Amino acid sequence: MKRPTGVTAMAYIFLFMAYSVVNGFFMLLFEGPPKPRLLSPRLLTLSAVNLVIAVALSVALFKMKNWSRLAAILVCAVSLLFIPREVVAAHGLADLVRAGLRTLFLVWVICYLSQPRVKDAFRTA
């Protein structure tokens, strides 16, 4: 069975997320004076974990691995738990819009990957 268009779009979005992590990391390193708090080992580890997850999910979604469907659902469900914190910590309308768009994306991933035809596409791949 051919890979559904939504899965391809999702894989590209996860790949873009990986690019964003790398881009953000390099911006922290090379832009302006060093910011010790932003370059803490904890933040660097979290960034590395996010990068690995995003790349692994992207590649596996392109290859239609069933575990990637389940992992994407799990990652998005866990990410939804952090949305209220983002809303409370928002400093303006832009932060609220970003949190809203992120929420819509996470819910879309969960709903889309839970559809029977998408499940079947992963099983037959």
DAZI-V499882 format. One record per backbone hydrogen bond with DSSP energy under -1.0 kcal/mol. NH is the residue of the N-H (numbers start at 1). CO is the residue of the C=O. Records with the same first field share a line. If there is no record, write none. Layout:
NH = CO ; CO
//
This chain:
8 = 4
9 = 5
10 = 6
11 = 7
12 = 8
13 = 9
14 = 10
15 = 11
16 = 12
17 = 13
18 = 14
19 = 15
20 = 16
21 = 17
22 = 18
23 = 19
24 = 20
25 = 21
26 = 22
27 = 23
28 = 24
29 = 25
30 = 26
31 = 27
39 = 35
40 = 37
44 = 40
45 = 41
46 = 42
47 = 43
48 = 44
49 = 45
50 = 46
51 = 47
52 = 48
53 = 49
54 = 50
55 = 51
56 = 52
57 = 53
58 = 54
59 = 55
60 = 56
61 = 57
62 = 58
63 = 59
65 = 60
70 = 66
71 = 67
72 = 68
73 = 69
74 = 70
75 = 71
76 = 72
77 = 73
78 = 74
79 = 75
80 = 76
82 = 79
83 = 80
86 = 82
87 = 83
88 = 84
89 = 85
96 = 92
97 = 93
98 = 94
99 = 95
100 = 96
101 = 97
102 = 98
103 = 99
104 = 100
105 = 101
106 = 102
107 = 103
108 = 104
109 = 105
110 = 106
111 = 107
112 = 108
113 = 109
115 = 112
119 = 115
120 = 116
121 = 117
122 = 118
123 = 119
124 = 120
//
